[in-house]
Amino acid sequence: MDNTTHQKWSDAPKKALDEFDRWSKEVKRGAASLAILAVLEEQEAYGYEIVRQLSERVSFLQLEQGTVYPLLRRLEKRGLLASEWNYDDPSKPKKYYGLTSPGQSTLEMMMETWVILSQEMNKLMKGVEF
């Protein structure tokens, strides 16, 4: 949970805060794969560059290297990403990731599902004040 959210609801019951923390982590975990695939649809990138782009563009996820690198390896193992080492600077080789054809198809399905889910959740919460 970020500090702003924590301060806003600091007087909420502990059980509510605990449940919110669990739910927030699950939402972020599900959104992380979609976010990584979306970044890589634009162009191939190496791990640190992906982390930087995500932190600049999707602050809600707050993804760090320790989260992104294992996720990149899992997505590659599943055949959604391909990687290639770049040795332009031999002292600092970089592993670049890009979408495979199944990765592109997965991204399209995820994006469509995300849009539908977002629209339906927004309808459900219409009129809810916070």
N, C-alpha and C positions, 0 to 999 in steps of 0.2 A: 504494500500500500504506500502511495507517495505521501510526503509530509503534508501537502495541502489537504488531501483527503483526510488524513489522520487528524489534523487540527480541526477541520470542519466538523467531524463527528467524534471528537474526543470524549464527549459525554454519553455516547451511545453505549448500550450494555455490552459487556465483554463478549457474550455469545454472538451478538450481532456483528461485532468487529471481526471475530474469528471466522464467522461464516462468510463475511464479505471478503476477507483475505483469501480463503479457499476458492471462492467463486472467481475473484479477480485473477488469481493465478491460472485457473482453468481457462478463462477467456483469453488471457495473454498467451498461454501455451498453444491454444488452437489458432490464434491469429498470427503467431510467429512464423509458421510455415508459409502461410499465405503472403505475409509481408516479404519474406526472403525471396520467394518465387517471383513476386511482383517486381522487386528491385532487379532481379536477374533477367527479367523479360526485357528490360530496357537495354542492358548490356552486360557482358561478362564482367565479373569483379572478383577481387581477392577478399579474403575474410575480413581483414581490418576495414577495407573500404565498405563492405556490406554493413558492418557494425556502425560505421560513421554515418552512412546514408540513413540507416534506420533511426539512429539517435536524433538526426536532424529533422527527419520527415515524419516520424511516428513516435513522438515522445511518450505516449501512453504505455507503449510496450516496455520501455526501459531495458532493452536487451543489451547484455554485455557479452564480451568475447567468450566468457566461460559458458554462456548459453548458446551462442550462435555457432561456434565451431562444432560442438557435438551434433547440433541440428543439421548443419551442412553435411556432416559425415553420414547421418541417417538418411537424408534425402538423396545423397549420392548412392548409398547402398541400395536404396529402393529403386534406383534407376531414373530418378527425376532430375538429377543433376549429373553433369560430367565435369571433370576437372583436368587441368593441365598445368604443369609447373612452368613458370617463366623465369629464365635465368639471365635476363638482360643485365641485372646487377648480381654477379655471382656471389657476392657477400650477403645478399638479401634475396634469395629466391622467393617467389610468390606463387601461391597456388590459386589459380583463377578458376572460378566456377561459372558454368553456364547451364541454361535449361536444355534438357533433352526433349525429344518429341513427346514422350509420355509426361514430362514435366510441364510442357506447354499445355497439354490437354488437361492435366490436373489443375493447373492454374486457372484455366478458363472455367472449369466446373466449380472450383472454389469461389471464384469471383462472382459467378452467377448465384451461387448459394448464399454468399455473403450479402449481396444486394437484396435478395428476396428476404432473407432473415432480418436484415436491417429495416427494410420497409415494413415488414409485419410487426416487428417489435416496436417501431415508432408508432404504428397505428394503435397497438395495444396500450402504449404509454401516453397516448395523446391526452392532454389535459392534466397529466400528473405534474405537480409542481414540486420543485426541489431547490 
